Amino acid sequence: MLLTVVIPTLNAADVLPATLAALRDEVARAGAVKGLQVPDIEVVISDGGSDDGTATIAGGLGARVVTAAKGRGSQLRAGAAVARGEWLLFLHADTRLAQGWAARVAGFVANPANLGQAAAFRFRLDDDRPWARRLEAFVERRSRWLALPTGHQGLLIGRTFYDSLGGYPDLPSMEDVDMIGRIGSERLRVLPIAAVTSAARYQGEGWFKRMMHDALCVGLWLAGVPATRVARLHR
């Protein structure tokens, strides 16, 4: 079984090495556990025109690198197009999966009933402040009550199922919300493994301001506002 990890990047030289190391270290650790069948992995970096050496760093760390038009939707789509795995794991460049993810993923993909299912992970931030815990609780409720995890929680999905849904849309924003909507709540699970994401954007822009800004963008998209207009606000 081959699992392809697709990571869209744009000037991610500072964070990408840690993300790739977390992936490979956990696969090696899980593979050493007797009786545990862990999928082989390939990593595809879909770069949107970085000028900080991201592509060179990724290639040096053993990842396949493809170039795509700038924009997470188009980059995810381009990465998936060259993926060779029977299963796909979409992950942001600043998100590291916590220890134990490989075993959980192995169990999920080994179950034939999950061929028409998808999974995300639990949202966590690399910050110890109370605002980080508040935001995590907010996203936890969003994931549980609305079945609407964020892109920072990753997405694990079988290749055949992904293709049947039409793949990620080539949208300038809200590509994750659109994809989750097509999967549907009854076909989505949140695995009890943390996806630890950088809190830098919240620290820089203000916790409450950024949280409300993101919620507004999602609300506008769900209300039918075109992705181009939402993207302008999102930026």
Backbone as CSV, one residue per row, in Angstrom:
resi,resn,N_x,N_y,N_z,CA_x,CA_y,CA_z,C_x,C_y,C_z
1,MET,0.852,-1.191,0.000,0.000,0.000,0.000,0.892,1.247,0.000
2,LEU,0.594,2.162,-0.912,1.357,3.401,-0.994,0.458,4.571,-0.615
3,LEU,0.940,5.401,0.291,0.256,6.619,0.707,1.042,7.808,0.182
4,THR,0.368,8.666,-0.581,1.017,9.877,-1.077,0.595,11.054,-0.218
5,VAL,1.582,11.736,0.346,1.336,12.950,1.122,1.549,14.140,0.198
6,VAL,0.500,14.929,-0.011,0.559,16.091,-0.895,0.591,17.350,-0.039
7,ILE,1.629,18.166,-0.238,1.811,19.378,0.562,1.953,20.573,-0.369
8,PRO,1.018,21.516,-0.338,1.168,22.740,-1.124,2.102,23.701,-0.393
9,THR,2.985,24.354,-1.126,3.947,25.256,-0.488,4.035,26.587,-1.213
10,LEU,4.353,27.604,-0.450,4.707,28.912,-0.985,5.607,29.579,0.046
11,ASN,6.895,29.627,-0.269,7.889,30.187,0.647,7.791,29.542,2.034
12,ALA,7.941,28.228,2.034,7.790,27.447,3.265,9.117,26.863,3.741
13,ALA,10.227,27.469,3.360,11.540,26.918,3.683,11.768,26.795,5.187
14,ASP,11.170,27.679,5.974,11.396,27.667,7.421,10.654,26.542,8.128
15,VAL,9.526,26.114,7.573,8.679,25.151,8.294,8.665,23.761,7.659
16,LEU,8.962,23.666,6.387,8.824,22.392,5.675,9.738,21.290,6.209
17,PRO,11.019,21.555,6.523,11.868,20.461,7.010,11.300,19.759,8.247
18,ALA,10.739,20.512,9.181,10.179,19.897,10.385,8.958,19.055,10.052
19,THR,8.152,19.514,9.109,6.965,18.761,8.705,7.364,17.436,8.065
20,LEU,8.341,17.473,7.172,8.788,16.251,6.507,9.472,15.302,7.490
21,ALA,10.247,15.854,8.418,10.911,15.008,9.408,9.897,14.293,10.290
22,ALA,8.830,15.003,10.680,7.795,14.386,11.509,7.118,13.234,10.775
23,LEU,6.909,13.397,9.480,6.301,12.334,8.683,7.193,11.100,8.636
24,ARG,8.420,11.299,8.245,9.321,10.166,8.029,9.715,9.495,9.344
25,ASP,9.938,10.275,10.401,10.311,9.690,11.693,9.208,8.797,12.233
26,GLU,7.954,9.233,12.088,6.843,8.442,12.608,6.629,7.175,11.794
27,VAL,6.804,7.254,10.481,6.678,6.055,9.649,7.746,5.037,10.036
28,ALA,8.970,5.514,10.267,10.045,4.610,10.673,9.752,4.006,12.042
29,ARG,9.253,4.807,12.965,8.938,4.326,14.309,7.825,3.283,14.268
30,ALA,6.773,3.576,13.517,5.651,2.644,13.435,6.050,1.369,12.701
31,GLY,6.897,1.520,11.689,7.327,0.356,10.925,8.146,-0.618,11.740
32,ALA,8.722,-0.130,12.845,9.518,-1.001,13.706,8.668,-1.792,14.691
33,VAL,7.374,-1.466,14.755,6.468,-2.170,15.667,6.070,-3.510,15.041
34,LYS,6.332,-4.581,15.736,6.059,-5.905,15.216,4.570,-6.094,14.967
35,GLY,4.235,-6.573,13.767,2.857,-6.875,13.429,2.067,-5.713,12.872
36,LEU,2.645,-4.507,12.855,1.931,-3.337,12.342,2.315,-3.096,10.883
37,GLN,1.337,-3.135,9.991,1.565,-2.924,8.575,1.352,-1.443,8.244
38,VAL,2.436,-0.732,8.064,2.384,0.703,7.793,2.561,0.938,6.299
39,PRO,1.712,1.775,5.686,1.876,2.034,4.253,3.218,2.695,3.946
40,ASP,3.768,2.369,2.789,4.901,3.141,2.298,4.397,4.539,1.948
41,ILE,5.274,5.539,2.035,4.827,6.885,1.690,5.728,7.507,0.629
42,GLU,5.105,8.309,-0.199,5.832,9.237,-1.044,5.317,10.631,-0.694
43,VAL,6.178,11.618,-0.824,5.799,12.991,-0.523,5.875,13.803,-1.801
44,VAL,4.786,14.471,-2.136,4.728,15.351,-3.295,4.565,16.787,-2.805
45,ILE,5.516,17.627,-3.142,5.438,19.050,-2.825,4.940,19.771,-4.072
46,SER,3.811,20.458,-3.920,3.236,21.216,-5.028,3.496,22.700,-4.749
47,ASP,4.481,23.236,-5.431,4.959,24.579,-5.104,4.333,25.637,-6.007
48,GLY,3.941,26.735,-5.386,3.255,27.795,-6.115,4.133,28.963,-6.512
49,GLY,5.446,28.713,-6.636,6.343,29.780,-7.080,7.186,30.368,-5.965
50,SER,7.663,29.544,-5.060,8.489,30.026,-3.949,9.789,30.633,-4.453
51,ASP,10.263,31.656,-3.744,11.552,32.257,-4.085,12.530,32.189,-2.917
52,ASP,12.252,31.280,-1.968,13.120,31.139,-0.789,13.832,29.801,-0.743
53,GLY,13.828,29.069,-1.861,14.514,27.784,-1.903,13.687,26.611,-1.431
54,THR,12.395,26.803,-1.270,11.528,25.717,-0.793,11.654,24.472,-1.664
55,ALA,11.586,24.649,-2.981,11.625,23.499,-3.884,12.956,22.754,-3.777
56,THR,14.044,23.485,-3.670,15.362,22.858,-3.549,15.474,22.077,-2.252
57,ILE,14.992,22.662,-1.175,15.013,21.982,0.126,14.180,20.712,0.076
58,ALA,12.985,20.806,-0.506,12.098,19.646,-0.586,12.738,18.517,-1.383
59,GLY,13.337,18.863,-2.524,13.995,17.849,-3.335,15.155,17.210,-2.602
60,GLY,15.891,18.017,-1.858,17.019,17.494,-1.094,16.600,16.566,0.025
61,LEU,15.363,16.706,0.474,14.840,15.847,1.536,14.078,14.646,0.988
62,GLY,14.175,14.437,-0.316,13.607,13.237,-0.918,12.189,13.352,-1.422
63,ALA,11.615,14.545,-1.423,10.255,14.722,-1.911,10.250,14.953,-3.416
64,ARG,9.155,14.562,-4.064,8.932,14.937,-5.459,8.373,16.352,-5.482
65,VAL,8.834,17.142,-6.425,8.399,18.533,-6.489,7.746,18.801,-7.832
66,VAL,6.537,19.368,-7.778,5.855,19.817,-8.987,5.532,21.294,-8.805
67,THR,5.424,22.010,-9.894,5.056,23.414,-9.834,3.610,23.573,-10.301
68,ALA,2.951,24.552,-9.729,1.541,24.778,-10.050,1.258,26.266,-9.939
69,ALA,0.134,26.676,-10.497,-0.287,28.057,-10.346,-0.506,28.348,-8.867
70,LYS,-0.110,29.529,-8.438,-0.244,29.912,-7.040,-1.703,29.854,-6.606
71,GLY,-1.940,29.234,-5.469,-3.288,29.066,-4.940,-3.435,27.660,-4.404
72,ARG,-3.899,27.530,-3.177,-3.906,26.209,-2.545,-4.753,25.210,-3.322
73,GLY,-5.899,25.640,-3.865,-6.744,24.721,-4.617,-6.043,24.144,-5.822
74,SER,-5.431,25.014,-6.625,-4.742,24.552,-7.827,-3.509,23.732,-7.465
75,GLN,-2.842,24.076,-6.385,-1.651,23.329,-5.979,-2.010,21.940,-5.460
76,LEU,-3.064,21.847,-4.666,-3.504,20.530,-4.197,-3.921,19.661,-5.370
77,ARG,-4.610,20.254,-6.294,-5.071,19.508,-7.471,-3.883,19.013,-8.296
78,ALA,-2.892,19.870,-8.499,-1.711,19.481,-9.274,-0.912,18.392,-8.568
79,GLY,-0.793,18.490,-7.249,-0.078,17.460,-6.501,-0.762,16.110,-6.584
80,ALA,-2.083,16.120,-6.463,-2.840,14.870,-6.552,-2.726,14.248,-7.936
81,ALA,-2.604,15.089,-8.959,-2.562,14.584,-10.337,-1.342,13.709,-10.592
82,VAL,-0.246,13.955,-9.878,0.978,13.167,-10.105,1.183,12.111,-9.020
83,ALA,0.301,12.072,-8.030,0.443,11.119,-6.935,0.281,9.686,-7.423
84,ARG,1.079,8.789,-6.896,1.024,7.385,-7.277,0.319,6.510,-6.251
85,GLY,-0.002,7.072,-5.086,-0.566,6.280,-4.003,-2.018,5.913,-4.183
86,GLU,-2.387,4.771,-3.604,-3.798,4.373,-3.566,-4.579,5.224,-2.574
87,TRP,-3.850,5.826,-1.629,-4.437,6.740,-0.662,-3.683,8.062,-0.711
88,LEU,-4.408,9.146,-0.455,-3.835,10.489,-0.477,-4.000,11.128,0.898
89,LEU,-2.971,11.821,1.331,-3.029,12.594,2.567,-2.603,14.021,2.240
90,PHE,-3.553,14.936,2.321,-3.283,16.343,2.035,-2.950,17.043,3.349
91,LEU,-1.847,17.783,3.338,-1.333,18.363,4.570,-0.729,19.727,4.274
92,HIS,-0.913,20.681,5.175,-0.292,21.987,5.016,1.176,21.937,5.420
93,ALA,1.954,22.833,4.865,3.399,22.821,5.090,3.773,23.127,6.532
94,ASP,2.927,23.862,7.253,3.246,24.235,8.634,2.508,23.368,9.644
95,THR,2.073,22.182,9.219,1.323,21.277,10.090,2.069,19.968,10.271
96,ARG,2.289,19.594,11.525,2.972,18.343,11.840,1.996,17.395,12.534
97,LEU,1.918,16.174,12.032,1.057,15.174,12.658,1.743,14.604,13.889
98,ALA,0.981,14.450,14.957,1.531,13.982,16.222,1.889,12.502,16.158
99,GLN,2.701,12.094,17.102,3.115,10.697,17.184,1.897,9.789,17.278
100,GLY,1.946,8.707,16.533,0.852,7.753,16.494,-0.002,7.857,15.246
101,TRP,0.279,8.867,14.421,-0.578,9.053,13.240,-0.450,7.896,12.255
102,ALA,0.755,7.350,12.097,0.958,6.304,11.095,0.141,5.055,11.422
103,ALA,0.086,4.698,12.698,-0.693,3.530,13.094,-2.186,3.770,12.874
104,ARG,-2.661,4.968,13.198,-4.068,5.297,12.984,-4.425,5.272,11.504
105,VAL,-3.556,5.842,10.695,-3.806,5.850,9.253,-3.778,4.434,8.708
106,ALA,-2.816,3.634,9.183,-2.731,2.243,8.729,-4.019,1.491,9.025
107,GLY,-4.573,1.709,10.211,-5.818,1.045,10.554,-6.990,1.522,9.702
108,PHE,-7.010,2.813,9.400,-8.101,3.375,8.608,-8.074,2.827,7.181
109,VAL,-6.902,2.853,6.555,-6.836,2.444,5.152,-6.957,0.939,4.985
110,ALA,-6.698,0.172,6.054,-6.794,-1.283,5.958,-8.241,-1.771,5.983
111,ASN,-9.162,-0.911,6.389,-10.572,-1.287,6.491,-11.265,-1.041,5.157
112,PRO,-11.729,-2.095,4.473,-12.378,-1.905,3.166,-13.595,-0.985,3.225
113,ALA,-14.225,-0.891,4.387,-15.401,-0.028,4.522,-15.054,1.442,4.377
114,ASN,-13.771,1.781,4.508,-13.345,3.174,4.432,-12.948,3.613,3.029
115,LEU,-13.113,2.731,2.052,-12.773,3.117,0.677,-13.642,4.273,0.185
116,GLY,-14.835,4.394,0.735,-15.720,5.494,0.379,-15.866,6.490,1.510
117,GLN,-14.835,6.557,2.359,-14.832,7.471,3.498,-13.577,8.350,3.430
118,ALA,-13.571,9.401,4.235,-12.396,10.263,4.358,-12.201,10.581,5.834
119,ALA,-11.030,11.075,6.174,-10.737,11.381,7.572,-9.883,12.642,7.673
120,ALA,-10.051,13.336,8.788,-9.203,14.479,9.134,-8.619,14.208,10.514
121,PHE,-7.827,15.150,11.021,-7.198,14.997,12.332,-7.692,16.103,13.256
122,ARG,-7.285,16.070,14.504,-7.718,17.068,15.475,-6.837,18.312,15.395
123,PHE,-7.447,19.454,15.424,-6.739,20.721,15.287,-6.042,21.095,16.594
124,ARG,-4.741,21.353,16.501,-3.958,21.815,17.642,-2.987,22.903,17.172
125,LEU,-2.615,23.794,18.087,-1.689,24.874,17.780,-0.429,24.738,18.620
126,ASP,0.690,25.186,18.085,1.966,25.100,18.804,2.165,26.328,19.700
127,ASP,1.178,26.589,20.544,1.186,27.753,21.421,0.502,27.356,22.718
128,ASP,1.069,27.764,23.849,0.542,27.357,25.147,-0.419,28.368,25.762
129,ARG,-0.696,29.453,25.069,-1.529,30.492,25.659,-3.018,30.125,25.650
130,PRO,-3.789,30.725,26.563,-5.225,30.404,26.649,-5.980,30.611,25.343
131,TRP,-5.593,31.632,24.551,-6.303,31.877,23.302,-6.158,30.697,22.342
132,ALA,-5.025,30.027,22.397,-4.832,28.855,21.536,-5.817,27.754,21.906
133,ARG,-6.020,27.554,23.220,-6.967,26.527,23.660,-8.397,26.913,23.273
134,ARG,-8.729,28.194,23.326,-10.065,28.640,22.937,-10.310,28.375,21.454
135,LEU,-9.312,28.687,20.644,-9.461,28.472,19.213,-9.565,26.982,18.893
136,GLU,-8.776,26.166,19.569,-8.864,24.721,19.365,-10.265,24.208,19.709
137,ALA,-10.839,24.718,20.798,-12.181,24.296,21.193,-13.217,24.730,20.155
138,PHE,-13.034,25.923,19.600,-13.942,26.415,18.567,-13.904,25.513,17.334
139,VAL,-12.694,25.158,16.894,-12.554,24.301,15.718,-13.063,22.896,16.012
140,GLU,-12.879,22.433,17.255,-13.388,21.115,17.650,-14.916,21.066,17.503
141,ARG,-15.575,22.130,17.945,-17.033,22.182,17.824,-17.450,22.262,16.358
142,ARG,-16.731,23.054,15.592,-17.034,23.159,14.158,-16.912,21.796,13.491
143,SER,-15.866,21.050,13.840,-15.650,19.729,13.245,-16.739,18.753,13.653
144,ARG,-17.141,18.816,14.934,-18.116,17.843,15.446,-19.544,18.191,15.037
145,TRP,-19.918,19.441,15.197,-21.315,19.824,14.972,-21.637,20.083,13.504
146,LEU,-20.683,20.666,12.777,-20.930,21.002,11.385,-20.256,20.037,10.411
147,ALA,-19.457,19.102,10.955,-18.677,18.198,10.092,-17.891,19.008,9.069
148,LEU,-17.210,20.065,9.567,-16.515,20.986,8.681,-15.119,21.280,9.219
149,PRO,-14.224,20.286,9.200,-12.855,20.540,9.642,-12.151,21.529,8.725
150,THR,-11.117,22.155,9.217,-10.357,23.115,8.422,-9.272,22.392,7.624
151,GLY,-8.704,23.103,6.669,-7.608,22.533,5.888,-6.398,22.198,6.734
152,HIS,-6.244,22.883,7.872,-5.114,22.623,8.767,-5.238,21.276,9.472
153,GLN,-6.394,20.633,9.360,-6.580,19.323,9.981,-6.253,18.176,9.032
154,GLY,-5.770,18.512,7.844,-5.415,17.484,6.883,-6.633,16.795,6.301
155,LEU,-6.392,15.968,5.295,-7.468,15.165,4.706,-6.877,13.869,4.183
156,LEU,-7.381,12.757,4.689,-6.980,11.420,4.251,-8.123,10.837,3.439
157,ILE,-7.832,10.425,2.205,-8.904,9.963,1.319,-8.338,8.990,0.291
158,GLY,-9.103,7.965,-0.036,-8.691,7.019,-1.056,-8.671,7.660,-2.430
159,ARG,-7.745,7.223,-3.274,-7.600,7.833,-4.593,-8.873,7.689,-5.442
160,THR,-9.468,6.519,-5.420,-10.672,6.292,-6.219,-11.813,7.183,-5.748
161,PHE,-11.985,7.299,-4.441,-13.024,8.158,-3.884,-12.752,9.617,-4.240
162,TYR,-11.506,10.031,-4.101,-11.112,11.403,-4.438,-11.454,11.725,-5.894
163,ASP,-11.093,10.828,-6.777,-11.368,11.055,-8.207,-12.866,11.099,-8.485
164,SER,-13.629,10.267,-7.786,-15.074,10.241,-8.018,-15.742,11.549,-7.615
165,LEU,-15.107,12.280,-6.702,-15.637,13.568,-6.252,-15.186,14.722,-7.142
166,GLY,-14.289,14.442,-8.062,-13.784,15.494,-8.936,-12.537,16.183,-8.432
167,GLY,-12.024,15.757,-7.274,-10.801,16.334,-6.749,-10.994,17.736,-6.198
168,TYR,-9.899,18.306,-5.722,-9.951,19.677,-5.211,-10.301,20.642,-6.335
169,PRO,-11.127,21.640,-6.042,-11.481,22.615,-7.072,-10.362,23.632,-7.265
170,ASP,-10.243,24.153,-8.449,-9.253,25.187,-8.735,-9.846,26.541,-8.341
171,LEU,-9.942,26.749,-7.027,-10.524,27.963,-6.481,-9.447,28.798,-5.791
172,PRO,-9.582,30.119,-5.765,-8.591,30.958,-5.086,-8.716,30.924,-3.568
173,SER,-9.823,30.378,-3.055,-10.061,30.290,-1.615,-11.191,29.291,-1.367
174,MET,-11.287,28.819,-0.131,-12.363,27.923,0.301,-12.341,26.554,-0.374
175,GLU,-11.193,26.157,-0.900,-11.103,24.847,-1.549,-11.331,23.722,-0.552
176,ASP,-10.915,23.928,0.712,-11.107,22.893,1.717,-12.582,22.752,2.094
177,VAL,-13.287,23.880,2.239,-14.709,23.842,2.577,-15.504,23.193,1.441
178,ASP,-15.162,23.529,0.206,-15.845,22.941,-0.952,-15.647,21.427,-0.991
179,MET,-14.422,20.985,-0.756,-14.123,19.555,-0.807,-14.852,18.790,0.299
180,ILE,-14.836,19.331,1.512,-15.519,18.681,2.626,-17.018,18.603,2.358
181,GLY,-17.563,19.640,1.734,-18.984,19.629,1.409,-19.352,18.520,0.456
182,ARG,-18.472,18.233,-0.502,-18.750,17.155,-1.452,-18.551,15.782,-0.832
183,ILE,-17.666,15.681,0.131,-17.501,14.404,0.841,-18.764,14.102,1.658
184,GLY,-19.254,15.085,2.379,-20.466,14.907,3.169,-20.182,14.422,4.576
185,SER,-20.972,14.876,5.523,-20.723,14.573,6.930,-20.780,13.083,7.239
186,GLU,-21.644,12.349,6.545,-21.794,10.927,6.838,-20.608,10.098,6.345
187,ARG,-19.745,10.688,5.555,-18.589,9.958,5.021,-17.259,10.525,5.532
188,LEU,-17.315,11.258,6.632,-16.122,11.917,7.164,-15.934,11.588,8.634
189,ARG,-14.703,11.233,9.010,-14.350,10.984,10.401,-13.208,11.894,10.811
190,VAL,-13.148,12.215,12.106,-12.010,12.936,12.658,-11.235,11.956,13.533
191,LEU,-10.015,11.636,13.146,-9.193,10.688,13.885,-8.620,11.348,15.137
192,PRO,-8.460,10.593,16.231,-7.989,11.173,17.498,-6.475,11.364,17.540
193,ILE,-5.951,12.014,16.523,-4.533,12.339,16.431,-4.415,13.833,16.124
194,ALA,-3.524,14.509,16.820,-3.392,15.951,16.644,-2.642,16.303,15.358
195,ALA,-3.152,17.313,14.668,-2.436,17.966,13.578,-1.978,19.309,14.142
196,VAL,-0.709,19.399,14.500,-0.184,20.564,15.216,0.264,21.619,14.208
197,THR,-0.408,22.757,14.234,-0.217,23.801,13.240,0.430,25.033,13.862
198,SER,1.194,25.737,13.069,1.823,26.973,13.530,0.769,28.011,13.900
199,ALA,0.996,28.678,15.015,0.086,29.736,15.468,0.532,31.109,14.999
200,ALA,1.523,31.176,14.124,2.124,32.459,13.749,1.100,33.447,13.198
201,ARG,0.180,32.976,12.378,-0.786,33.903,11.758,-1.705,34.519,12.811
202,TYR,-2.035,33.755,13.836,-2.890,34.272,14.906,-2.113,35.207,15.827
203,GLN,-0.867,34.869,16.072,-0.026,35.722,16.900,0.217,37.075,16.229
204,GLY,0.385,37.047,14.916,0.691,38.275,14.189,-0.505,39.173,13.970
205,GLU,-1.675,38.578,13.741,-2.858,39.367,13.397,-3.812,39.582,14.570
206,GLY,-3.602,38.844,15.649,-4.513,38.920,16.788,-5.438,37.719,16.792
207,TRP,-5.544,37.047,17.933,-6.275,35.786,18.002,-7.749,35.956,17.645
208,PHE,-8.417,36.878,18.320,-9.848,37.043,18.078,-10.115,37.558,16.673
209,LYS,-9.311,38.517,16.236,-9.509,39.096,14.911,-9.373,38.035,13.822
210,ARG,-8.338,37.216,13.909,-8.118,36.198,12.879,-9.203,35.119,12.925
211,MET,-9.622,34.737,14.123,-10.649,33.707,14.260,-11.965,34.184,13.653
212,MET,-12.354,35.419,13.952,-13.587,35.962,13.412,-13.487,36.183,11.901
213,HIS,-12.318,36.571,11.450,-12.090,36.781,10.019,-12.284,35.485,9.249
214,ASP,-11.699,34.404,9.754,-11.831,33.103,9.097,-13.288,32.628,9.110
215,ALA,-13.960,32.815,10.246,-15.358,32.397,10.351,-16.234,33.181,9.371
216,LEU,-15.938,34.481,9.215,-16.701,35.305,8.281,-16.515,34.808,6.853
217,CYS,-15.289,34.484,6.477,-15.019,34.008,5.118,-15.789,32.715,4.830
218,VAL,-15.773,31.791,5.775,-16.504,30.537,5.587,-17.999,30.809,5.480
219,GLY,-18.503,31.685,6.335,-19.926,32.005,6.294,-20.347,32.629,4.973
220,LEU,-19.519,33.527,4.448,-19.828,34.157,3.163,-19.834,33.127,2.038
221,TRP,-18.862,32.219,2.062,-18.790,31.175,1.030,-20.023,30.278,1.083
222,LEU,-20.403,29.872,2.286,-21.571,29.007,2.429,-22.862,29.734,2.041
223,ALA,-22.829,31.064,2.141,-24.001,31.856,1.763,-24.058,32.120,0.265
224,GLY,-23.034,31.687,-0.473,-23.062,31.815,-1.921,-22.225,32.941,-2.497
225,VAL,-21.418,33.606,-1.676,-20.537,34.649,-2.199,-19.443,33.998,-3.049
226,PRO,-19.161,34.522,-4.253,-18.156,33.907,-5.135,-16.779,33.796,-4.478
227,ALA,-16.070,32.735,-4.840,-14.759,32.465,-4.233,-13.770,33.601,-4.484
228,THR,-13.860,34.278,-5.620,-12.932,35.371,-5.893,-13.098,36.507,-4.890
229,ARG,-14.350,36.803,-4.528,-14.598,37.870,-3.557,-14.158,37.430,-2.151
230,VAL,-14.444,36.176,-1.806,-14.015,35.670,-0.501,-12.488,35.676,-0.407
231,ALA,-11.819,35.337,-1.504,-10.365,35.308,-1.527,-9.776,36.682,-1.270
232,ARG,-10.380,37.701,-1.834,-9.877,39.065,-1.601,-9.979,39.444,-0.128
233,LEU,-11.101,39.080,0.488,-11.260,39.329,1.909,-10.297,38.480,2.734
234,HIS,-10.110,37.231,2.328,-9.245,36.306,3.056,-7.823,36.797,3.079
235,ARG,-7.365,37.406,2.000,-6.007,37.928,1.946,-5.837,39.163,2.818
